[in-house]
Amino acid sequence: MFHVNVDLTDTSPNNDFTIPIVDLRDKVRRVEVVDKVRGIRGFHEKNGEQRKRFYSRDNEKRVRYFSNGKLFRYMAANWRDNIVFVANSEPPNSAEMPPLCR
């Protein structure tokens, strides 16, 4: 269930994928960015009881935490924990977010 056959010779471009660029040369901005990354990491390092209150598969929620998001859509499982913040049209209310991620 966790094994996926990947064709490594497929080099077709994926236009939907972009990699954000974070310039860490600016020391003030660098501290800010690193602290934000630590917040998200800190959330994932919390015990299950603390993460559980954010767990949901409801796509209507603007903040949700879930595992294996493609479980029923693909032949192989892609196990990973995700926390999602939907910011289309407006960002979620900070009260909905885990304190570490605000």
N, C-alpha and C positions, 0 to 999 in steps of 0.2 A: 504494500500500500504506500510506502514511502519511497519507492524506487521509480525514477523517471528516466526514460531514454531520451537524451537530448542530442540533437543533431548539431554538433559543434562546427560543422561546415556551413551552416546557414548564416550568411553575413548580410542578409537583407536589412536595410535600415528600419528602425522602429521610430517613426516620427512622433509617437505619443509620449516618448520617454525623454526627459530632460534631467540633467544633473545640475543641481543648484551650485553656484560658485560662491564660496565664502572666502573672502580675503582676510587672512589673519595677520597681515602686516601692521594694521592699525591696532596698536596695543589696547586702546580703550574698547574698541569694538570686539577685539579678540576675547577679552575677559567676559564681555556680555554674551557672546556666542557660546563660549565654553560653558558658562553657567547655565545657559538654556539647555544645552545638550545634557549636562549633568542632571537637570530636573527630570527630563524624560527617562534617562537611565535610572535615576533614583526611583521613579514610579515602577519600573519593571523589576527592580530589586526588592520592592516591598513584598511582604508575605501575601499569600493568596487571599486571606481574609480582607486585607486592606484594598486589594485590587478588585475583589469580587463585586463591590457595590457599583462599579463602573461597567461590569460585564453585560453586554447586550449584543444581539444579532439584529436588532431593529434598525433598519437603514434610515428610519425617520429621525432617530436621535442624532443630535449635533455633536455629542461626545459619547464615544463608546469604546469599550475594550473587548477584544475577542481573540480567539485562537483559531488557527487553521481556517481562514476565511473561504477557502475554495474546496472544502471537504466534499460537498455534494455536487460540485460542478465539473470536476476533473477525475480521471481514473486514479491518479496518484495524489496522496496527501502532501501538502506543503506546510508542515507544522511550524508555526511561529506565532508569537504573541504580538498583537497590534493595538495601539491606541490611536483613535482617529478623532480629529477635530474638523468638523465640517464648517468651512468658512465661506461658502458660496453666499453671495449677496451681503452677508454680515457675519462677523465672527460670533462664536457661541458666547453665551453669558459666562463670565469667569466663575460664577458660583457652581456651574455645571462641571467644571474642570477639577481634576485632582489638584490639591494645593501646590504640589511640587511642579506642576505644569503650567501654572498661571503665569 
